[in-house]
Amino acid sequence: MNNDDVSGIAELLRPSLDHLGLELFDIQWSGRGRGAVLRLVIDRPGGGVTLDDCERASNTASAVLDAYDPIDHAYRLEVSSPGAERPIRRPEEWPAAVGRRVNVRLRDGDSELVLEGRLVGVAGDQAEIEVRDRRSSTLVGFTLDAVIAARIVVDI
């Protein structure tokens, strides 16, 4: 299944999930034949996806997919939350992470730089992280365009 097909399925499912108060965070297709899996990753604006949310999303998605039948072969449907250490993929997700601890991998010329610290601000395409060492803290700014990968980090 190609990316256009997966995007079409996402657009088909999004209104029904929105009606449940859930956001389609990600959609993935993997495998072939009997091992094919359509994986929906859902989130609740404001946080906190429950097992009941996953069940309701699964039942709703199954009904929509059965009605429109966009996939012409057998597959398994899985629904989950993005997890505690969820990725930050889109620019509009950054403001929700302000105040949280994040791990960010950045392009730095021909190399990569990894930063971990508290995200203190986002303005437009600029972000700032407070990185601490044993004795002090430093504010490090970067552009969102330089981000290779980013995720929330759980404070333990």
Buried (B, 14 or more C-beta within 10 A) or exposed (E): BEEEEBEBBBEBBBEBBEEBEBBBBBBEBEEEEEEBEBBBBBBBEEEEBEEEBBEBBBEBBEEBBEEEEBBEEEBEBBBBBBEEEBBBBEBEBBEBBBEEBBBBBBBEEEEEBEBBBBBBBBEEEEBBBBEEEEEEEEEBEBEBEBBEEBBBBEEE
